[in-house]
């Protein structure tokens, strides 16, 4: 987390002193090509000229290096001055003067890059946070002999005559929306940090995104990863018009794959989304035979097999992205045969065992009513490229928890998972049942190696929905546990002590027979309310001790119950975009809750205490639990039982309730120590309105 939390302001010093084996990871990068004539700069523009280019980092760091490319140059390229700085604003030529630091190459300010080569700068000390922008200025004494660049930058660059690398402003500069010679920015990162490379065509490159908006799907994926605290960079290696098999705008996928993926420092994973231009080009000018359609599909699949084999040989995992719809596009004018080709390609991508994992971009942005077309809300207007909203849906479709889990950490907290309000919580989506939901939850828990988990039961809830009663027996039969949540979910603060005690005891016959001698004497009373007066809370705790109860406090919750009703609405409307939005916000809330609970633990205890997570048995909980558990594992979490968590000194008052007043919550501990907890995460604002 140290790199993530660096201050946004850059603090620049002289070139970094040598250090032992920095772990370099690509924080930003682009795929290089020969710019088409209309995207190339005239030689006069790059004769004794300064080029200033701004990019957004996906990983932060305090030590960086820049890689410049002359991969398509036909002669050596000289850069005689270069610098890195923080920009004043995106899309502007101004930099913050105090942050501007010169780059060197082997200790000198000048470098000559051989034809067909790339070249790293020396490492420098430069502090920049993840998600912040940096500006690279370079001076060309002479123009390149054939330019190397990335035309589809979706970012504003500036070119101006003379050596202006040190200038804080370039008011006379000419604005261009391309990058040249700039290949990678790498950070010296923590040992477990790594990078994902997104390789593909214009849909990965971001056609339809906002200039200087950084809202391509890889940008939005990087933002999602940052929100989890994962130290994973994202490199966009998309090229507009790119194809798997043939050159087009840029070299074909097979020709560039190694350079654009394995050659990226710290790369461990590749997301491949490519093939739409192969499919569209086949019939762009005239129809072809069915045999030619079949041959193209076979050749694309053969190309996929090649890059997968090459990636595996270099230790990279490859995630296959399904090809998105393009019927209605005027350039390719796809017909039923093209759509059949796309479906055949996607069927192969989705088949387990071909790729290391699948990202169903097609399902994320297609129109459910017309699956051969983009959903209108996600269409940029050309029926081929998504809009920024479509790119957001694509980023949300990436299973980042599984990607994070691929680099499992071991420095995280212990988590005891518990569930409230069994057997009934929230509305059931059409076609679901309480038994099916509980079975899915239990299966996910066991698959993740979670110890038997307590479900806190309300007998009154079962009585109100008789069809749910068998779900409790099914929960027990699956190996999970039951404990007491009171018969009617009664709040001690709002009711008489005698009524609350009776409510607790009334619930016992619904639990004890199913537990068959196993320990069920855990109580979670609603809101962990302790009574308004000392006499009331002392009597309540004496009652609990007399009846051999331990208190099940809560030290982590993200309010998962709030997603139940919106999810049921979205399922009823078959609103796949709404469901994707709910899933993304659910996982975001879980990540924020974990970060907050860990910070609160340090505030009140000065260490990581075992966290007791409160969840519910809703339909969306069941669907997302495998992803959630994978996310926790990726944060280094170890799953423990409630009893094991309760052995920590923080929970001493829960295990011996008559000896303390407050349940072991962070709020109670902070109040007792007179310290302030970190500000809690804000609940998502979208839940009330989505799918209404």
Secondary structure as UniProt FT lines:
FT   TURN            2..5
FT   STRAND          12..15
FT   STRAND          23..29
FT   HELIX           37..39
FT   HELIX           43..46
FT   STRAND          49..56
FT   STRAND          61..70
FT   TURN            71..72
FT   STRAND          77..85
FT   TURN            90..91
FT   HELIX           97..99
FT   STRAND          101..102
FT   TURN            106..107
FT   STRAND          111..113
FT   TURN            115..116
FT   STRAND          117..120
FT   STRAND          124..128
FT   TURN            130..131
FT   STRAND          133..140
FT   STRAND          149..150
FT   STRAND          157..161
FT   TURN            165..166
FT   TURN            171..172
FT   STRAND          174..176
FT   STRAND          179..180
FT   STRAND          182..189
FT   TURN            191..192
FT   STRAND          194..200
FT   HELIX           202..205
FT   TURN            206..208
FT   TURN            211..213
FT   HELIX           217..228
FT   STRAND          232..238
FT   TURN            240..241
FT   HELIX           253..260
FT   TURN            261..263
FT   TURN            265..266
FT   STRAND          267..273
FT   HELIX           276..282
FT   HELIX           290..313
FT   TURN            314..315
FT   STRAND          317..321
FT   TURN            327..328
FT   TURN            330..332
FT   HELIX           336..350
FT   TURN            353..354
FT   STRAND          357..359
FT   HELIX           361..365
FT   STRAND          366..367
FT   TURN            368..369
FT   STRAND          370..374
FT   HELIX           376..378
FT   HELIX           388..397
FT   HELIX           400..405
FT   TURN            406..407
FT   STRAND          414..422
FT   TURN            430..431
FT   HELIX           434..447
FT   TURN            448..449
FT   STRAND          454..457
FT   HELIX           459..464
FT   HELIX           466..468
FT   HELIX           469..477
FT   TURN            478..479
FT   STRAND          481..484
FT   HELIX           492..494
FT   HELIX           497..507
FT   HELIX           508..510
FT   HELIX           512..515
FT   TURN            516..517
FT   STRAND          522..523
FT   HELIX           526..528
FT   HELIX           534..546
FT   TURN            547..548
FT   STRAND          550..551
FT   STRAND          556..557
FT   HELIX           560..562
FT   HELIX           563..573
FT   HELIX           576..605
FT   STRAND          611..616
FT   HELIX           619..634
FT   TURN            635..636
FT   STRAND          638..639
FT   HELIX           642..646
FT   HELIX           649..651
FT   HELIX           652..655
FT   HELIX           657..659
FT   HELIX           666..673
FT   TURN            687..691
//
